[in-house]
Amino acid sequence: MNVCIIGTGYVGLVTGVCLAEIGNNVICVDKIKEKVDLLSNGKVPIYEPELDNFLQRNIKNDKLAFTTNISDAIKESDIIYICVGTPPLSNGQADLHYVEEVACEIGKYINDEKIIVNKSTVPIGSGDWVSMVISDSIEKNNKNKNVSFNVVSNPEFLREGSAISDTFFPDRIVIGSSSKKAIDKMLKLYEPIINQSFNWRDSERLIPKNTKIPVVISDLTSSEMIKYAANSFLATKISFINEIANICEKVGADVSKVAEGIGLDKRIGPAFLNAGIGWGGSCFPKDVSALSNIAGEYGLSTQILNAVVNVNREQRLKITQKIQNELKIIKGKTIGVLGISFKPDTDDTREAPSIKIMNDLVNLGARVKAYDPIVSAALGSLSKKVEICSSAYEAVRGADMFILATEWEEFLKLDYAKIKDMMRSPVLIDGRNYLDKNSLEKQGFKYIGIGR
Ligand SMILES: NC(=O)c1ccc[n+]([C@@H]2O[C@H](COP(=O)([O-])OP(=O)(O)OC[C@H]3O[C@@H](n4cnc5c(N)ncnc54)[C@H](O)[C@@H]3O)[C@@H](O)[C@H]2O)c1
């Protein structure tokens, strides 16, 4: 099929590349020319494992192309994906102006029957709203007034850092629409993934051949709600285990053991039960507050979601308190930070817990030195106040303490004996309960974890 992807960020680029890989002709549109030029030359502007190989192979096979020319891309495609950002407004609502801009353009250039796929995470009801914006734009800007289209909701569940695998081996595919014809077309598009019949790297197949990926077909509204409910539930699990961790610290229990003990219960499951410095990233914070906001529009208060957000906010403050407990005075102290991205294997720093912690430390008068295997800038207002180092060793040199803020695998392999010698005092806060506590304590470190 001919597919157009509008917006080549983490979601659009991965979706486009994977749809090309399973045999479709994909044209990706972005309004940033430099990005389009880079991608056309086979270069990936973000860090996402394996993405560059897929990108280059599919450009070479003439299955994938990039453009800033949205009108031709729309006209030549059967299915048009909206994959632009929906960042949070200051009141917690999702900012839909990028989606609106794209819907207007679709209305302007649509020339025959199309399916419009909302892959961006959008508030409940946005499917109908996008239909309205497209119809209004057709009415205003398009001479072909009778052109027909269907809007489908197809929320994305990929995780940055494993986005390619998550797209080829998803836990489920959700398709929401009132049109049977549109749903059938989406099922046809995803058939190689649903039936696991694509050829890519059989040896690394994560689920057995002949397994069928579950597909949830629903109305538009339920599909939109599935995405918000999924992210809100995952954030709830993390805030829950962090609250348990804080109680563990007081009563002398080890939250890692507690998480293991409850996670083996199939009704609970082990995922998202790692206590730490809290959740961040480009999705959870904005999606939880957007859902809360939507409930507010209906006069509902979201007591659980509010608590989930509050626990997360306090969890970050607790790190600063732990540092104060240990160092007493922060002014004039040097603190190393290992890891900046909000999670490992991505360069995404949106709402990263490390940023808030570094900000607090700088404001309290500390000298902060940070290192991340991939992130070397993009710290906004912090960039002038934090020293970005070229290695973990540089970040801890002369430090009174270091904080592990992101669980990059590289940090497991460091020479901690060398680090101990380089630090002013061998104290660390393992903000992800990631390092080997016993081994570090044996080497003479004061190890401070979360809930243990
Ligand atoms: N990042 C994730 O892990 C993830 C996971 C699931 C869902 N989502 C959702 O997917 C959506 C996209 O997220 P993202 O992280 O890929 O965003 P992003 O900010 O990385 O990328 C958005 C892209 O859209 C482009 N764009 C904006 N307006 C445009 C226009 N009018 N025409 C063409 N291009 C335009 C931007 O230049 C940018 O390249 C969001 O709604 C997000 O909530 C993200």
The ligand as an SDF file (V2000), in Angstrom:
LIG
                    3D

 44 48  0  0  0  0  0  0  0  0999 V2000
    7.9720    9.1170   21.8900 N   0  0  0  0  0  0  0  0  0  0  0  0
    7.3260    8.0580   22.3280 C   0  0  0  0  0  0  0  0  0  0  0  0
    7.9000    7.1510   22.9550 O   0  0  0  0  0  0  0  0  0  0  0  0
    5.8540    7.8820   22.0550 C   0  0  0  0  0  0  0  0  0  0  0  0
    5.2340    6.6460   22.2830 C   0  0  0  0  0  0  0  0  0  0  0  0
    3.8690    6.5050   22.0230 C   0  0  0  0  0  0  0  0  0  0  0  0
    3.1300    7.5930   21.5630 C   0  0  0  0  0  0  0  0  0  0  0  0
    3.7470    8.7950   21.3670 N   0  0  0  0  0  0  0  0  0  0  0  0
    2.9430    9.9010   20.8420 C   0  0  0  0  0  0  0  0  0  0  0  0
    3.2440   10.0670   19.4480 O   0  0  0  0  0  0  0  0  0  0  0  0
    3.2020   11.4480   19.0730 C   0  0  0  0  0  0  0  0  0  0  0  0
    4.5330   11.8460   18.4520 C   0  0  0  0  0  0  0  0  0  0  0  0
    5.5220   11.7230   19.4480 O   0  0  0  0  0  0  0  0  0  0  0  0
    7.0880   11.8430   19.1030 P   0  0  0  0  0  0  0  0  0  0  0  0
    7.8280   11.5730   20.3510 O   0  0  0  0  0  0  0  0  0  0  0  0
    7.3700   11.0460   17.8770 O   0  0  0  0  0  0  0  0  0  0  0  0
    7.1540   13.4080   18.7260 O   0  0  0  0  0  0  0  0  0  0  0  0
    8.3950   14.2500   18.2050 P   0  0  0  0  0  0  0  0  0  0  0  0
    8.2580   15.5740   18.8140 O   0  0  0  0  0  0  0  0  0  0  0  0
    9.6510   13.4670   18.3750 O   0  0  0  0  0  0  0  0  0  0  0  0
    8.1470   14.3560   16.6250 O   0  0  0  0  0  0  0  0  0  0  0  0
    7.1310   15.0910   16.0360 C   0  0  0  0  0  0  0  0  0  0  0  0
    7.5690   15.4590   14.6130 C   0  0  0  0  0  0  0  0  0  0  0  0
    6.4780   16.0660   13.9400 O   0  0  0  0  0  0  0  0  0  0  0  0
    6.9770   17.1070   13.1040 C   0  0  0  0  0  0  0  0  0  0  0  0
    5.8940   18.0270   12.7590 N   0  0  0  0  0  0  0  0  0  0  0  0
    5.2190   18.8810   13.5610 C   0  0  0  0  0  0  0  0  0  0  0  0
    4.2810   19.5520   12.8620 N   0  0  0  0  0  0  0  0  0  0  0  0
    4.3730   19.1200   11.5740 C   0  0  0  0  0  0  0  0  0  0  0  0
    3.6780   19.4160   10.3650 C   0  0  0  0  0  0  0  0  0  0  0  0
    2.6970   20.3270   10.3420 N   0  0  0  0  0  0  0  0  0  0  0  0
    4.0350   18.7820    9.2430 N   0  0  0  0  0  0  0  0  0  0  0  0
    5.0270   17.8690    9.2440 C   0  0  0  0  0  0  0  0  0  0  0  0
    5.7100   17.5190   10.3630 N   0  0  0  0  0  0  0  0  0  0  0  0
    5.3930   18.1430   11.5020 C   0  0  0  0  0  0  0  0  0  0  0  0
    8.0770   17.7270   13.9450 C   0  0  0  0  0  0  0  0  0  0  0  0
    8.9670   18.4740   13.1530 O   0  0  0  0  0  0  0  0  0  0  0  0
    8.7150   16.4590   14.5610 C   0  0  0  0  0  0  0  0  0  0  0  0
    9.7390   15.9700   13.7170 O   0  0  0  0  0  0  0  0  0  0  0  0
    2.8510   12.1980   20.3490 C   0  0  0  0  0  0  0  0  0  0  0  0
    1.4650   12.4050   20.3860 O   0  0  0  0  0  0  0  0  0  0  0  0
    3.2730   11.2420   21.4580 C   0  0  0  0  0  0  0  0  0  0  0  0
    2.5180   11.4340   22.6320 O   0  0  0  0  0  0  0  0  0  0  0  0
    5.0800    8.9620   21.5860 C   0  0  0  0  0  0  0  0  0  0  0  0
  1  2  1  0
  2  3  2  0
  2  4  1  0
  4  5  1  0
  4 44  2  0
  5  6  2  0
  6  7  1  0
  7  8  2  0
  8  9  1  0
  8 44  1  0
  9 10  1  0
  9 42  1  0
 10 11  1  0
 11 12  1  0
 11 40  1  0
 12 13  1  0
 13 14  1  0
 14 15  2  0
 14 16  1  0
 14 17  1  0
 17 18  1  0
 18 19  2  0
 18 20  1  0
 18 21  1  0
 21 22  1  0
 22 23  1  0
 23 24  1  0
 23 38  1  0
 24 25  1  0
 25 26  1  0
 25 36  1  0
 26 27  1  0
 26 35  1  0
 27 28  2  0
 28 29  1  0
 29 30  1  0
 29 35  2  0
 30 31  1  0
 30 32  2  0
 32 33  1  0
 33 34  2  0
 34 35  1  0
 36 37  1  0
 36 38  1  0
 38 39  1  0
 40 41  1  0
 40 42  1  0
 42 43  1  0
M  CHG  2   8   1  16  -1
M  END
$$$$
